[in-house]
C-alpha cells in the first residue's frame, strides 16, 4: 500500500512533543531522556516518569527493538483507517530502554513476540511518522 494511502488522524503537537516531531520530520530517531537519572522514555512529557525531574532533553536513540505485544486490527475504529484493515499495531521495547507503540508494516499474522524490528519513517497525508518493519527478512 503506498504510504500516502495509509489512514491518518493528525497528531496533537504540543510544547512537550514539538522537538520530537521535528526530529521525525528530519528522519532522525530520538527519545526523551532524563538529564538527572539518565533513563529514556516515550512519549515526550514535561517531566521524567521515573523520578519526576523536569530536566528532560531529547537525545539520538538506536532505531531498533523487539516486539513486546501486538494487535491485528480487523475492524477499524475510525473511518480513516477502514481501507487499511487488517493492519498490525505493536508495542516495542526499544534498545535504549523506552517502550513505544506504532504500526508494524508486515503481512498479517507474521508478527511474533520478541521479533526484532527497526524504526521505519513513512509519510501519511503530508506528515512524517514513525512505524516499524522487521529487522530481518522473515524466515520461511
Protein Blocks (a to p, Z undefined) as FASTA:
>chain_A
ZZklpccddddddfklmmmmmmmmnopacddddfklopacddddfbdfklopabdcdddd
dfbdcdfbdcddfbdcbfklmmmpccdddddddfkopacdddddddehiacehiacdddd
ddeehiacdddddfbdcdZZ
